Amino acid sequence: MKVAIMGAGLAGLACSVVLEQYGIVPDIYEAQYKIGARFTNGEAIMNILDYPIEDCFSYLAHQYKVELEPINALKSLVIHGPKDSALITGELGYITARGNHPKALEVQLGDISKAPVFNNNFFTTDDLKDKYDVVVVATGNSNEPKRQQTWETDIVANIIGASIRGHFNPHQAEVWFNDCYAPQGYCFLLPYHSHVASLCLAVPGTEGVDLEVLWQKFLAGLDWEFSIKDTFTLHSFEIGRNKSLVTENLVFIGHAGGFVMPFLGFGQFTSMLSGFEAAIAIANSNLQSYIDAMQPLIESYYPSLKMRRVLAGMDNHKYNLVIKILQNKYANTVFSKFPLPVLKAAAAVLDPFTSINPELH
Ligand SMILES: Cc1cc2nc3c(=O)[nH]c(=O)nc-3n(C[C@H](O)[C@H](O)[C@H](O)COP(=O)(O)OP(=O)(O)OC[C@H]3O[C@@H](n4cnc5c(N)ncnc54)[C@H](O)[C@@H]3O)c2cc1C
């Protein structure tokens, strides 16, 4: 069987690695000059946000025979509101590296895969679909699903970020909610070394968002020492759903499959899962089984979207209230002990907050 994969990112390489286990070696077409040729950053995989399993990396090793390493376990999360902060501790998940880093997840998957990667190739599905039995679309954006008219955008995010040098607890992430510099969004710090971390600001909006002004306000409020190594800006990062994961011989995975969760824009684990499951379905010549396998993830998209809408309806007064709740000692137990159902439950409990911003429904 001849298989092409468009995109040597997380989802595309995950798909390739499992296809190869079945003896199918795909041709991978990558737009960039090498795997991981993007900004280097730290990202998180959090048990509470991803999937109802206890340990993502053991799950991948056990279920798909793919051994990957995070940078560090995530053991504490500091949540800063406008006035106070709350600390959540426990086995919260992992910090991973992405992009141009030797332990970046895409680099690790690229090391496992033996499939040829044809770099500097920016094709469309029209260029490939007649030459292959199956074309896997793993391009990390909504361009191809939009061309197929199967895409619905729920959120357009704008992100500005930097690698910073300083002194960090490598097991601790921090997140800031404050509508003075992150209206309807948030800022976060994820260390991927004790001396290097990613610091990012993400806000929704299609126009009139002056990221640089918000970023400078955020940086000005930080009262610890750091220096900026390099910065990046991403405008119009679209999070949405792909209504048709399989169209003729095209299979959509990762971000192109709609597997970035809207609440905080997390999509690493879900993108890899979609790649693994697509590979199994392709190897078994049963593409419908990919759609079936993805149902739990598709369903978990909606509570995540609801939480996203709750966030969009928050202001500094409400952030202060939530921080007070999180400071309660029982909140820590809930966050650290239970996986996805917490998100579903929180979405239901916080439902009244969504009415604050009805146009987002
Ligand atoms: C700043 C930022 C922070 C994030 N933080 C987190 C986080 O903390 N936790 C989390 O879980 N998720 C996070 N995410 C989301 C996560 O990174 C994505 O969900 C994940 O990378 C999606 O994987 P993918 O394989 O679909 O896309 P990617 O990993 O982006 O790979 C897509 C690949 O396709 C290539 N490509 C594009 N077009 C073509 C084409 N036409 N032909 C060939 N190749 C093409 C690209 O060059 C790229 O290599 C973050 C995203 C961003 C932008």
The ligand as a Tripos MOL2 file, in Angstrom:
@<TRIPOS>MOLECULE
LIG
   53    58     1     0     0
SMALL
NO_CHARGES

@<TRIPOS>ATOM
      1 C1          2.9410   28.4030   21.1700 C.3       1 LIG1
      2 C2          2.2040   27.0920   21.3140 C.ar      1 LIG1
      3 C3          2.1610   26.4890   22.5520 C.ar      1 LIG1
      4 C4          1.4810   25.2690   22.7000 C.ar      1 LIG1
      5 N1          1.4650   24.6870   23.9250 N.ar      1 LIG1
      6 C5          0.9100   23.4790   24.0780 C.ar      1 LIG1
      7 C6          0.9620   22.8140   25.3350 C.ar      1 LIG1
      8 O1          1.4980   23.3230   26.3140 O.2       1 LIG1
      9 N2          0.4160   21.5730   25.4190 N.ar      1 LIG1
     10 C7         -0.1710   20.9580   24.3360 C.ar      1 LIG1
     11 O2         -0.6310   19.8090   24.4760 O.2       1 LIG1
     12 N3         -0.2500   21.5770   23.1430 N.ar      1 LIG1
     13 C8          0.2810   22.8160   22.9800 C.ar      1 LIG1
     14 N4          0.2370   23.4150   21.7650 N.ar      1 LIG1
     15 C9         -0.4390   22.7250   20.6460 C.3       1 LIG1
     16 C10         0.4840   21.6380   20.0320 C.3       1 LIG1
     17 O3          1.7430   22.1650   19.7690 O.3       1 LIG1
     18 C11        -0.1740   21.1480   18.7290 C.3       1 LIG1
     19 O4         -1.4450   20.6740   19.0480 O.3       1 LIG1
     20 C12         0.5850   20.0110   18.0520 C.3       1 LIG1
     21 O5          1.8780   20.4010   17.6890 O.3       1 LIG1
     22 C13        -0.1750   19.6050   16.7800 C.3       1 LIG1
     23 O6          0.5490   18.5810   16.1250 O.3       1 LIG1
     24 P1          0.4580   18.4480   14.5350 P.3       1 LIG1
     25 O7          1.2860   17.2810   14.1730 O.co2     1 LIG1
     26 O8         -0.9430   18.5090   14.1100 O.co2     1 LIG1
     27 O9          1.1510   19.7820   13.9880 O.3       1 LIG1
     28 P2          2.6910   20.1800   14.0220 P.3       1 LIG1
     29 O10         3.4100   19.4790   15.1130 O.co2     1 LIG1
     30 O11         2.6900   21.6680   13.9980 O.co2     1 LIG1
     31 O12         3.2700   19.6280   12.6490 O.3       1 LIG1
     32 C14         2.8060   20.0620   11.3940 C.3       1 LIG1
     33 C15         3.9450   19.8830   10.3930 C.3       1 LIG1
     34 O13         3.4320   20.0150    9.0610 O.3       1 LIG1
     35 C16         4.3060   20.8070    8.2960 C.3       1 LIG1
     36 N5          3.4990   21.3260    7.1720 N.ar      1 LIG1
     37 C17         2.5860   22.3220    7.1690 C.ar      1 LIG1
     38 N6          2.0020   22.4240    5.9660 N.ar      1 LIG1
     39 C18         2.5570   21.4600    5.1660 C.ar      1 LIG1
     40 C19         2.3640   21.0590    3.8250 C.ar      1 LIG1
     41 N7          1.4360   21.6170    3.0400 N.pl3     1 LIG1
     42 N8          3.1110   20.0330    3.3410 N.ar      1 LIG1
     43 C20         4.0270   19.4290    4.1300 C.ar      1 LIG1
     44 N9          4.2560   19.7740    5.4120 N.ar      1 LIG1
     45 C21         3.5140   20.7790    5.9370 C.ar      1 LIG1
     46 C22         4.8270   21.8210    9.2790 C.3       1 LIG1
     47 O14         6.0310   22.3910    8.8410 O.3       1 LIG1
     48 C23         5.0170   20.9540   10.5290 C.3       1 LIG1
     49 O15         6.2850   20.3410   10.5550 O.3       1 LIG1
     50 C24         0.8510   24.6520   21.5830 C.ar      1 LIG1
     51 C25         0.8970   25.2850   20.3400 C.ar      1 LIG1
     52 C26         1.5480   26.4810   20.1940 C.ar      1 LIG1
     53 C27         1.5830   27.1450   18.8460 C.3       1 LIG1
@<TRIPOS>BOND
     1     1     2 1
     2     2     3 ar
     3     2    52 ar
     4     3     4 ar
     5     4     5 ar
     6     4    50 ar
     7     5     6 ar
     8     6     7 ar
     9     6    13 1
    10     7     8 2
    11     7     9 ar
    12     9    10 ar
    13    10    11 2
    14    10    12 ar
    15    12    13 ar
    16    13    14 ar
    17    14    15 1
    18    14    50 ar
    19    15    16 1
    20    16    17 1
    21    16    18 1
    22    18    19 1
    23    18    20 1
    24    20    21 1
    25    20    22 1
    26    22    23 1
    27    23    24 1
    28    24    25 2
    29    24    26 1
    30    24    27 1
    31    27    28 1
    32    28    29 2
    33    28    30 1
    34    28    31 1
    35    31    32 1
    36    32    33 1
    37    33    34 1
    38    33    48 1
    39    34    35 1
    40    35    36 1
    41    35    46 1
    42    36    37 ar
    43    36    45 ar
    44    37    38 ar
    45    38    39 ar
    46    39    40 ar
    47    39    45 ar
    48    40    41 1
    49    40    42 ar
    50    42    43 ar
    51    43    44 ar
    52    44    45 ar
    53    46    47 1
    54    46    48 1
    55    48    49 1
    56    50    51 ar
    57    51    52 ar
    58    52    53 1
@<TRIPOS>SUBSTRUCTURE
     1 LIG1         1 GROUP 0 **** ****
